[in-house]
Amino acid sequence: YQRRVRGGCASSFGREVDKLFVGDQGDVKFLHTILNQTEPYDVIIDDGGHYVAPQLVTLRELFNKGLKKGGLYIIEDLQTSYIPHFGGGYHNKTTLNKIKQLIDGLHSSRINPHEWVQVGSEYDEHLMPYIESIHCWAEICAFYKKWH
């Protein structure tokens, strides 16, 4: 399956995919439509519009609900977290800052979730219980989902 935002771009795939979804990755209703019409994926690659807000929505909605246990979730073009045009900048509401919080969570797993404020993070019940590991390289991060 593939999901594309721009219809013109989607038409270039022709018969190469079984089912093609065209919509906005920041639209929760659209993402739920995909989830309701497909089985969980082995791999999800967020190569979307590169805007911070939709990246965060897609991660939150698809990681837990749309990814198989043991699956791989990849977000690329994370440098947009530093570009104001894409909703980035030097503030705490970027995709990279969310990833930093999740990494904090992996390394402070013995801390009570209610005490996370003390380590500068906020416990994310939609993601933290399901993340096995996070691997980052220049402009890209990969998340492995737990098997249990």
N, C-alpha and C positions, 0 to 999 in steps of 0.2 A: 504494500500500500504506500501511497505517497500523498502528502498533503501540501498543497501549494496555495499561496496567497493570491498571486496574480493569475487571472484566467488565461491571458495570452501566453504566459510562461507554461501553464499547465497543458495547453494544447500541443506543445512540442513533444510530450511524452507519448502521444498516440496510443498504440496498443501494448506498450511495454509494461504496463501495470494493470493489475486486476481491477482495482478500484482507486479512483482519484477524488480527493476532497479538496475543494477550493474555498478558502475563507480566511478569516483573520485569526492569527494565533493568539491574540490577546482577548478573544471573545470566548468566555467560559462556555456559553451555550453551544457554540460551534465545536469546541473541544469535546464536550459531552456527547454531541451528535456522533463524532468519530468513535468515541469510546463505546457507545451503544451499538454501533454497527460493525465493530471489529473485535477480534480476540486480542488479549494483551500481546505486545510486541516483544521480541527478543532484544531488539536494538531500536532506540529512538535517537535521531540526530536533529537537533535544533539548528537548522541553517536558515532561519526565518529572516524577519525584517531587521534584526540586529538592534532593535529598540529595547531598552531596559525593561520597561513595564511588561510588554508581551513575553519577554524571555522569562520573567519571574512567574507570570501566570501559567505559562506552558509547563515550566518545571513543576510548579505546585500541583497542577491538575493531572499531568501525564505520568510523572515519576511513580507515584503510588498506585494510581488507578489504571494506567495504560501500559505498564512495563511488567513483564513476567518476573517471577522470582529468579534471581541470578542474572537478570538482564543488565544491559548497558545503556546508559543515557549520556549523550554527548551534547555539549553546548559549545559552539564555535563563535568566533568573532567577538570575544569578550573584551577586546580593547575598547569597544563602544561604551563600556562602563566609565570611561574617562572623557568621553566626548559629549559636551552639552547638547548638541543637536540630536543625539540619540537618547537623551534623558540621563546621560551620565554626568560625571563631574566628580569633584572631591567632596562627596557627601555620603551618608550611610544608607541610601536607598538604591544602590546599584546592584547589578547581578553579581559582580565580583565581591562586594561586601557581604551579600547573602551567602556566597560560597565560603568566604572567610568565617562567617558565623557557623556554618555547617562543619567546617574543619575544626573549629573550636569545640563543637559538640562531640566530634569523634574522639578528641583528645581529653575531654573532660567528662566522659561518660559516667563517671562515678559521682558527679555532682547532681544533686536533686534539681530537676528542671525548674523549680521555683527559685533556685539560687543563681540561675544563669545571668541574671541582670548584673550580678557582681563580677562576672568575667566579661561583661560588655556584649553579651549576646542575648538573643531571645529564643527560647526553645520552640522549635517548629514541629508540632505534632503530626503534620502532614508528610514530613520528610525524614526527620531524625530516626524514628524507629525502624526505617526501612533501608537506610544507607549502610552498606558494608564498607565502602572505601571511596575516596575521591582522589583522582590523579589529575594534575594540572601541568600544562606546558604553555608556551607562549600563545596567548589568545584562545586557548581551548581547555576545557576541563571535561573529564569523564567520571561518571558516577556508577558504581556497581551496586545493584540492589541485593539485599540479603536473600538467602535461600529459604529462610524460615519466616 
